[in-house]
Amino acid sequence: VPELIEVERYRRVAARVVGRRIGEVDAPDTWYLKGGVGAVMLADLLVGAVVVDARRRGKLLLVDTDRGDVLGLRFGMTGRLLLSGPAAESTGGDDPVGDLLYGPRRDHVQYHRFALGFTDGSRLTVADPRRLGGVELAPPESRLGPPAESLDAAALALALGGSTAPLKAVLMDQHRIAGLGNLLCDEALWRAGLSPLRPAGSLDDTGSEALLRAIHETVAELSARGGSHTGDLQPARAPGGGCPRCGTALAHDRVGGRSTYWCPAEQR
Ligand SMILES: [Zn+2]
């Protein structure tokens, strides 16, 4: 599931088309186009434009063109960004995005929902089996909360402030904090010793500091390890799993609509 760590890898992939000119917009799946934009309109706006930047805000990838248009890509539960052609071929030996390059050749074509073709033959493709992602023109970036990786104490307090919703649900709300998904939240809450169920507004200073530290450590460590699925809690996120720290059987429930695991002995 793409969380900020995975979308940051996609951003690095998309950065390889900066400076290249769009020659074709391939939008075979109109369901995948959001915000009322159609394939013809997208082609009118984008064909001939040059990509000037690839940015990320939380889990949203933003592609800027020299005409001032901004294309937003969301990856939902199963979306991936794949690159082929000349832009994919100039790869360094320690490139962390290597497995996303050359993708379209080996990937299932029926899952290709959207692609930008470039005049040099490069191709940037969104593959998404479950179709929960989407492509949008001028996505409302300002409605997203502050990025999780640069969160500070004041921003965290603002995001949680006064809410009686479960802590995990608030952390996953992209309008409050951008970038955290299911796995990063479970890992950070486990590291902080905080229950996903407690009201978000109930944290004292100690709890807030522990949570902030845990979010930053989780993002940094799991980024270095290679993905949201590399957390210390992850191997135990299964029926019968025990807490990796104390051995207590993990609790399991749906919180904020997502499958959630936590240690009932240590997370309060
Ligand atoms: Zn425990």
Residues whose N, C-alpha, C, O or C-beta is under 5 A from the ligand:
A	BS01	ZN	C243 R245 C246 G247 T248 C263 A265 E266
